[in-house]
Amino acid sequence: MTHWIIAPVVLPALLAALMVIALRRDLRLQRIASVAGVVALNAIAIALMWSATRHGPEAYFLGNWPAPFGITLVLDRLSALMVLLLTGLALPIILYAIGSGWDAKGAHFHPLLQFLLMGIAGAFLTGDAFNLFVFFEVLLIASYGLMIHGGGQARTRAGIQYIAFNLVGSSLFLVALATVYSVTGTLNMADLAVKLPNLPAGDTALIRVAAVLLMLVFAIKGALVPLQFWLPGTYAKAPGVVAAMFAVMTKVGAYSMIRFGTLIFPTTLPATGPLIADLLLPAALITLAVGAIGILGATTLPRLVAFGAIASMGTAFIAITGFTPQTTSAALYYILHSTIATAAMFLVADRITRHPGPQPGLTASLYMAGAIAIAGMPPLSGFIGKLLILQALRDQAPLIWTAILISSFLMILGLARAGSTLFWKPESTPAAHPEPLPTTAIFLLFAALAALTVLAGPVTSWLDATAQTLYDPAPYIAANQLYEGR
């Protein structure tokens, strides 16, 4: 599968270029190319996951330059999982955009979406820290274009705030990378994993600074307190279909934290020790509280879902900070659930806001299912995810259990209040909103949540094995062939 590793990066880039150059005046052909491309990406992602599961980590060396001198993409179980999550989410979102007409409300929706897929997939697959920065910038540019899709003063203002925060993150990222390179002479992730444990004592202070700066960068991407201010306004003002796609974008921060925290800055590293976990846990707890209180006080449905996204990131980061195979497995399961649930809820919110007034029973049912998923109530996978996190952290301070349980209660109250305001109205004849394709797209997301619930046993077993590989990085390092020419 070596040469297929680059396909999730190259295919959307080629499609985006084709749309801009040859199909820019034909929306119908853009739609066909976009759907066909995402279907192909899903097939490739499934094949990559099968390969990573069967064969372990594999590396792709661009230009046949060996690591750490050349650009390297690395496929392992974690990166394959995140790529499949990305492509699986993209298909129903594109169908919703086409069926609702969102893609026709501004220029270049489909090319920008393809560039976004390219940037996120590249971030998941790259084996080089500098190219992680490059892919961050690609997805930032594409996401800004999608953010202001359709225009409007409020959307443009929120887009400026969004890009300002992320440019700060980009600057910090460059400073951190420069610090790491000045100390180690490399930015290849596997090479860093080999060199950092053997650093001279005099260089540990600089590495601690770099680790904290990188943590801040990933906290910005993951909307972690106190760097979450950009998310509520951005997601609430963005087109609903774009906000749904952005549900996976915050997971890039969580993915990067897991990758760096297990491979480059593990808790056993003398230079940093448990520094990252100690700093992240209080921020994650406060993020969860801010998200839950925001849901309780939200005045619009899109803003409510945006605070739900913040709460989900707080929950995921609480599990991540455990930095054990069990907590990482629980975090990955919850990341899968929260990404799908948040995207589904944004699409439901868009359906409601585009058709104000009395809502049909189907919309009320979809809202209820989304509320159950966001709050983490049974029988959907959010309950299983939170249960896995609580079980993994059973030996931790009671504060974590208390924070997760109280925040869940506040989220239930906020979602129930919003639901009663929306649907318990005296109007006798609900409005009909026949939208077959958007409804199908929403059902696909809820079907994925149902599958994640029913197949929780096999999924968690696979995630347990994936987490174990993260804490045994020798195969990942060996795949890069650091000291062997090609």
C-alpha positions, 0 to 999 in steps of 0.5 A: 500500500506504500504508494497509496498512502499519498492518495488522500493528499493528491486526489483532492488536490487534483480534483480541486485544481480541475474544478477551478480550471476546467469546471468553474462555470458548471456547478453540476459537473463540480458536484459530480466530481466532488461526490465521485472523489469523496467516494473514491477517498472512502474506498482508499481510506478503507484500504489504508485502514486494512493495510495498517491493521494487517501490516503495521506502520508504512512510510512513503518517501516523497522523491525517494529521499530517506528520512529524516532528510526528505518529506515523509508520510507515515501510515499507521493505525491512528492516522488510518483511523482519522483519515477514514473518519474524515472521508466518511464525514465528508460524504454525507456533508457533500450530499447535504450541501448539494441537496440544500443548495448551500454549495450554490450560494457562493463561488468555489465551494467544492474546490475549497472543500477538496483543499480542506480534505487535502489539508486535514488528510495531510495533517493526519498522515505526515511524519514530519513536524514542519509539514504538519505546519504546512498542512495546517496552513492549507486547511486554514486557508481553505476553511477560511474560504468556506467560513465566509461562503455565501457572504454577509457582514456577521460571517465575515467578522467571525471569519476575521476573528477565526483567522486571527486566532489561527495566525497566532497559532501558526506563529507559535508553531513556527517558533516551536519548530525553530526551537526544536530544530535548533536543538535536535537538527531534525523535524522528522517525528520518528527521528525526534523520538530517537534523539530527544531521550538522549539530549544533553541536560543543557538543552532540556529547558529549550525542549520544555519551552518548545513542548509548551508552545506546541501544546498551545498550538494544538490547544488553539486547534482543539478549542481548549480553554483559554484559547477557545474564544474563536469557536462559538462565533465562528461555528455559529456564523458559518454555513451549517454545512461548513460548521458540520465539516469543521467538526473534524477540524478541531480533532486535528488538534486532539490528534496532534496532541496524541501523536506528540504526547505518545511519540515525541514528548511521552511522559517518560521523556526526562526533558518534559516528563508529565509536563504536558498532561499536568498543564492540559488537565486543568484546561480540559476540565475548564473547557468542559465546564465552559461548553456545558454552561454555554449550552445552558445559556445559548440563545440560538441553536447554532451557538448551542451546538458550537458550545456542544463542540467545545464540551466534547473537546474538553471531554476528549482532552480529559481522556487524552491527558491520562496518556495511558493505553486505556485512556487513549483508547477511550479518547479515540472512541469518544473522538469518533462519536463526538465528531459524527454527533456534532456534525449531525447536530449542526445539520439538524440546526441548519435544517431548523434555521433554514425553515423557521416556524413550526417543525415537522415531527421528523425534525423533532425526532432528529433533534432529540437523537442529536441531543441524546448524542451530544449530551452522552445519554444512553442508548447512543455511543456518547454514553459508551464513550463517557463510560469508557473515559470514566472507567479509564480514569477510575483511579484519578481524582474524584474531580474528573468524575464530578466534572463529567457527570455535572456537565452532562446534567447541565447539557441535558438541561440546556438541550431540553430547554432548547427543544421545548422552545423549538417544538412545544408550540401551539401551532396545529399544522406543522410545516412540511420541508421535503428535502430528500437528499439532506434528510438522507445525509443526516440519517447517514450520520445517525446510522454511523452513530448507531453502528458505533453503538452496536459495534462498540465491542469490536470497535473498542477492541480495535482501538485498544490495539491501536492505543497499544501501538502508540505506546510502543513506537518502535515499529513506527520509527522502524518504518521510517528507516532513519539510518538506512538509505533507500 
